[in-house]
Amino acid sequence: MNNTDFNDIHPNYPRHETLYNSFSSASRILGILALVSMIFSMIYGAMIFGGLAIILAVLSKGYHNSLKGPALAGMICGCIAVIIETLIIAVSIYAIIFIPEVRQQFNTQYQQIYEQFYGNEPVDNPFDNLFNNTDIPRVEGGDL
């Protein structure tokens, strides 16, 4: 027996919307996880949990015209986490490319990690091709 038959036979009982309630609860939980992982600088966690929170919040809407409390909370938390993490990634990329001191520090850390994993120095700078083909200023003394 499906829900439509049950609700037609027993009109006094409330409609079965447990699936949508589960989606809204999961959305709230994932939205909170997205904020927590954003606070602890887990970039991929914030993006994945935030994206899933947004999707589940939209799915929990069902046939209604508005989001209910938990789904709305999950949507807001997920959107905040995704937007802030996107801004952090964009600012980080901008800083590495356009600020020489940050690029110098990035190159030094890259060299240390490379030596730690592979036991020898990297052959070339990861940004050599980028800087040779653009007008971006090079860092003096920061080449690997």
Sine and cosine of phi, psi and omega as CSV:
sin_phi,cos_phi,sin_psi,cos_psi,sin_omega,cos_omega
0.00,0.00,0.77,-0.64,0.01,-1.00
-1.00,-0.05,0.09,-1.00,-0.08,-1.00
-0.89,0.46,-0.57,0.82,-0.02,-1.00
-0.90,0.44,-0.71,0.71,0.03,-1.00
-0.89,0.46,-0.70,0.71,-0.01,-1.00
-0.88,0.47,-0.70,0.71,-0.03,-1.00
-0.94,0.34,-0.47,0.88,0.07,-1.00
-0.95,0.30,-0.60,0.80,-0.02,-1.00
-0.97,0.26,-0.64,0.77,-0.06,-1.00
-0.87,-0.49,0.98,0.19,-0.08,-1.00
-0.94,0.34,-0.27,0.96,-0.02,-1.00
-0.98,0.19,-0.31,0.95,0.00,-1.00
-0.99,0.13,0.52,-0.85,0.04,-1.00
-0.93,0.36,0.42,-0.91,0.02,-1.00
-0.91,0.42,0.55,-0.83,0.02,-1.00
-0.99,0.11,0.95,-0.31,0.01,-1.00
-0.81,-0.59,0.57,0.82,-0.05,-1.00
-0.90,0.43,-0.54,0.84,0.02,-1.00
-0.89,0.46,-0.72,0.70,-0.01,-1.00
-0.93,0.37,-0.58,0.82,0.06,-1.00
-0.92,0.39,-0.59,0.81,0.05,-1.00
-0.91,0.41,-0.66,0.75,0.04,-1.00
-0.88,0.47,-0.67,0.74,-0.03,-1.00
-0.93,0.36,-0.62,0.79,0.05,-1.00
-0.92,0.40,-0.68,0.74,0.03,-1.00
-0.90,0.43,-0.60,0.80,0.04,-1.00
-0.89,0.46,-0.69,0.72,0.02,-1.00
-0.89,0.45,-0.70,0.71,-0.01,-1.00
-0.89,0.45,-0.71,0.70,0.00,-1.00
-0.92,0.38,-0.56,0.83,0.07,-1.00
-0.90,0.43,-0.65,0.76,0.05,-1.00
-0.92,0.40,-0.67,0.74,0.06,-1.00
-0.87,0.48,-0.59,0.80,0.03,-1.00
-0.90,0.43,-0.69,0.73,0.03,-1.00
-0.91,0.42,-0.66,0.75,0.00,-1.00
-0.90,0.43,-0.70,0.72,0.00,-1.00
-0.94,0.35,-0.47,0.88,0.09,-1.00
-0.93,0.38,-0.66,0.75,0.00,-1.00
-0.90,0.44,-0.61,0.79,-0.02,-1.00
-1.00,-0.04,0.33,0.94,0.11,-0.99
0.85,0.53,0.62,0.79,0.10,-0.99
-0.99,-0.14,1.00,0.03,-0.17,-0.99
-0.86,0.52,-0.76,0.65,-0.06,-1.00
-0.92,0.38,-0.60,0.80,0.03,-1.00
-0.88,0.47,-0.69,0.73,0.00,-1.00
-0.91,0.42,-0.66,0.75,0.00,-1.00
-0.93,0.38,-0.70,0.72,-0.04,-1.00
-0.94,0.35,-0.78,0.62,-0.02,-1.00
-0.90,0.44,-0.65,0.76,0.01,-1.00
-0.90,0.43,-0.69,0.72,0.04,-1.00
-0.89,0.46,-0.69,0.73,0.04,-1.00
-0.91,0.41,-0.59,0.81,0.03,-1.00
-0.89,0.45,-0.66,0.75,0.02,-1.00
-0.91,0.42,-0.70,0.71,-0.01,-1.00
-0.89,0.45,-0.72,0.69,-0.02,-1.00
-0.93,0.37,-0.54,0.84,0.06,-1.00
-0.90,0.43,-0.68,0.74,0.03,-1.00
-0.92,0.40,-0.64,0.77,0.02,-1.00
-0.92,0.38,-0.52,0.86,-0.02,-1.00
-0.95,0.32,-0.27,0.96,0.01,-1.00
-0.88,0.47,-0.58,0.81,0.04,-1.00
0.87,0.50,-0.77,-0.64,-0.02,-1.00
-1.00,-0.09,0.09,1.00,-0.02,-1.00
-0.99,0.13,0.26,-0.97,0.00,-1.00
-1.00,-0.05,-0.16,0.99,-0.04,-1.00
-0.63,-0.78,0.29,-0.96,0.04,-1.00
-1.00,0.08,0.58,-0.82,0.06,-1.00
-1.00,0.04,0.11,-0.99,-0.12,-0.99
-0.74,0.67,-0.88,0.48,-0.03,-1.00
-0.88,0.47,-0.62,0.78,0.00,-1.00
-0.92,0.39,-0.63,0.77,0.03,-1.00
-0.91,0.42,-0.66,0.75,0.05,-1.00
-0.89,0.45,-0.68,0.73,0.04,-1.00
-0.90,0.44,-0.64,0.77,0.02,-1.00
-0.90,0.43,-0.71,0.70,-0.03,-1.00
-0.91,0.41,-0.74,0.67,0.00,-1.00
-0.89,0.46,-0.68,0.73,0.01,-1.00
-0.89,0.45,-0.68,0.73,0.01,-1.00
-0.91,0.42,-0.68,0.74,0.02,-1.00
-0.87,0.50,-0.74,0.68,-0.03,-1.00
-0.89,0.46,-0.70,0.71,-0.03,-1.00
-0.92,0.40,-0.68,0.73,-0.02,-1.00
-0.91,0.41,-0.72,0.70,-0.02,-1.00
-0.91,0.41,-0.66,0.75,0.02,-1.00
-0.92,0.40,-0.59,0.81,0.06,-1.00
-0.90,0.44,-0.67,0.74,0.05,-1.00
-0.90,0.44,-0.65,0.76,0.01,-1.00
-0.89,0.45,-0.69,0.72,0.02,-1.00
-0.90,0.44,-0.70,0.72,-0.02,-1.00
-0.90,0.44,-0.68,0.73,0.01,-1.00
-0.92,0.40,-0.62,0.78,0.02,-1.00
-0.90,0.44,-0.71,0.70,0.02,-1.00
-0.90,0.44,-0.68,0.73,0.04,-1.00
-0.86,0.50,-0.70,0.71,-0.03,-1.00
-0.90,0.43,-0.66,0.75,-0.01,-1.00
-0.90,0.43,-0.61,0.80,-0.08,-1.00
-0.99,0.14,-0.66,0.75,-0.19,-0.98
-0.96,-0.28,-0.22,0.98,0.00,-1.00
-0.95,-0.31,0.92,-0.39,-0.11,-0.99
-0.86,0.51,-0.62,0.79,-0.02,-1.00
-0.91,0.42,-0.65,0.76,0.01,-1.00
-0.93,0.37,-0.65,0.76,0.04,-1.00
-0.89,0.45,-0.64,0.77,0.05,-1.00
-0.87,0.50,-0.74,0.68,0.00,-1.00
-0.90,0.43,-0.65,0.76,0.04,-1.00
-0.88,0.47,-0.70,0.71,0.01,-1.00
-0.88,0.48,-0.65,0.76,0.02,-1.00
-0.90,0.44,-0.72,0.69,0.01,-1.00
-0.92,0.40,-0.61,0.79,0.05,-1.00
-0.87,0.49,-0.70,0.71,0.00,-1.00
-0.90,0.44,-0.68,0.73,0.01,-1.00
-0.90,0.45,-0.69,0.72,0.01,-1.00
-0.92,0.39,-0.64,0.77,0.02,-1.00
-0.88,0.47,-0.72,0.70,0.02,-1.00
-0.90,0.43,-0.60,0.80,-0.01,-1.00
-0.91,0.41,-0.66,0.75,-0.05,-1.00
-0.99,0.14,-0.64,0.77,-0.14,-0.99
-0.95,-0.31,-0.18,0.98,0.08,-1.00
0.99,0.17,-0.01,1.00,0.05,-1.00
-0.61,-0.79,0.20,-0.98,-0.03,-1.00
-0.97,0.23,0.53,-0.85,0.06,-1.00
-0.92,0.40,0.51,-0.86,-0.06,-1.00
-0.94,0.35,-0.67,0.74,-0.04,-1.00
-0.60,-0.80,0.20,-0.98,0.02,-1.00
-0.96,0.28,0.70,-0.71,-0.01,-1.00
-0.91,0.42,-0.29,0.96,-0.04,-1.00
-0.97,-0.23,0.12,0.99,-0.06,-1.00
-0.82,0.57,-0.77,0.64,-0.03,-1.00
-0.90,0.43,-0.60,0.80,-0.01,-1.00
-0.90,0.44,-0.72,0.70,-0.09,-1.00
-0.98,0.22,-0.44,0.90,0.02,-1.00
-0.95,0.30,-0.44,0.90,-0.08,-1.00
-0.98,-0.21,0.11,0.99,-0.04,-1.00
-0.71,-0.71,0.04,-1.00,0.04,-1.00
-1.00,-0.06,0.25,0.97,-0.01,-1.00
-0.94,0.34,0.76,-0.65,-0.02,-1.00
-0.92,0.39,0.62,-0.78,0.02,-1.00
-1.00,0.08,0.43,-0.90,0.06,-1.00
-1.00,-0.01,0.82,-0.57,0.04,-1.00
-0.98,0.19,0.76,-0.66,0.03,-1.00
0.99,0.16,0.01,1.00,-0.02,-1.00
-0.98,-0.22,0.03,1.00,0.00,-1.00
-0.95,0.30,0.56,-0.83,0.00,-1.00
-1.00,0.02,0.00,0.00,0.00,0.00
